[in-house]
């Protein structure tokens, strides 16, 4: 597993290689039973997940930070879906403390490398440098949890 983040202007790119095939990584990314487990990183709990996986469908997650009790809401609309290969959706983040980062755009590519998957997350329309840094950390945390779940699922271990 490797993670390779990078920022280009308004665009943030995070890469991770996962020791599981693209169809498994895609399932872990898109099925609510898995999304409930990835919680946007190890310090958070997922309160609710809703994923309507179709173009025009809405996804929503409610997350709570264990350390300070802060609640976050993520949501967006699917713009493009190519099962096992690519997802594109809007991304809206807000919290119970009055912060609202507006809407941005995320593309996730699942690239087959002979049974391993390179996941490339491209997040655009981020407004400022601090938001880019926070978003980069979030995607690194999420991709690490997703990688672990996908690898366990690929080996037939229950998650």
QUIHUVEN-V323341 format. One record per residue. N is the residue number from 1. PHI is phi in whole degrees, 0 to 359 (* if undefined). Layout:
BEGIN
n-><N | N>
phi-><PHI | PHI>
END
This chain:
BEGIN
n-><1 | 2 | 3 | 4 | 5 | 6 | 7 | 8 | 9 | 10 | 11 | 12 | 13 | 14 | 15 | 16 | 17 | 18 | 19 | 20 | 21 | 22 | 23 | 24 | 25 | 26 | 27 | 28 | 29 | 30 | 31 | 32 | 33 | 34 | 35 | 36 | 37 | 38 | 39 | 40 | 41 | 42 | 43 | 44 | 45 | 46 | 47 | 48 | 49 | 50 | 51 | 52 | 53 | 54 | 55 | 56 | 57 | 58 | 59 | 60 | 61 | 62 | 63 | 64 | 65 | 66 | 67 | 68 | 69 | 70 | 71 | 72 | 73 | 74 | 75 | 76 | 77 | 78 | 79 | 80 | 81 | 82 | 83 | 84 | 85 | 86 | 87 | 88 | 89 | 90 | 91 | 92 | 93 | 94 | 95 | 96 | 97 | 98 | 99 | 100 | 101 | 102 | 103 | 104 | 105 | 106 | 107 | 108 | 109 | 110 | 111 | 112 | 113 | 114 | 115 | 116 | 117 | 118 | 119 | 120 | 121 | 122 | 123 | 124 | 125 | 126 | 127 | 128 | 129 | 130 | 131 | 132 | 133 | 134 | 135 | 136 | 137 | 138 | 139 | 140 | 141 | 142 | 143 | 144 | 145 | 146 | 147 | 148 | 149 | 150 | 151 | 152 | 153 | 154 | 155 | 156 | 157 | 158 | 159>
phi-><* | 225 | 236 | 225 | 277 | 194 | 239 | 227 | 60 | 279 | 253 | 248 | 235 | 238 | 239 | 211 | 262 | 243 | 277 | 200 | 289 | 306 | 296 | 288 | 298 | 299 | 299 | 297 | 286 | 249 | 269 | 306 | 298 | 276 | 301 | 296 | 270 | 276 | 46 | 58 | 114 | 288 | 270 | 233 | 244 | 274 | 268 | 207 | 220 | 218 | 229 | 256 | 281 | 201 | 301 | 91 | 286 | 253 | 241 | 215 | 220 | 244 | 233 | 238 | 281 | 294 | 287 | 238 | 78 | 297 | 251 | 241 | 236 | 243 | 202 | 181 | 239 | 289 | 256 | 211 | 222 | 230 | 312 | 78 | 234 | 201 | 229 | 228 | 209 | 285 | 216 | 231 | 239 | 209 | 224 | 282 | 255 | 92 | 280 | 214 | 269 | 70 | 259 | 229 | 231 | 233 | 240 | 238 | 252 | 246 | 253 | 285 | 233 | 60 | 100 | 260 | 233 | 269 | 261 | 241 | 259 | 244 | 247 | 242 | 69 | 278 | 281 | 209 | 296 | 297 | 298 | 299 | 297 | 297 | 293 | 300 | 300 | 300 | 293 | 297 | 296 | 297 | 295 | 295 | 293 | 298 | 301 | 299 | 297 | 294 | 295 | 297 | 297 | 296 | 276 | 83 | 277 | 285 | 237>
END
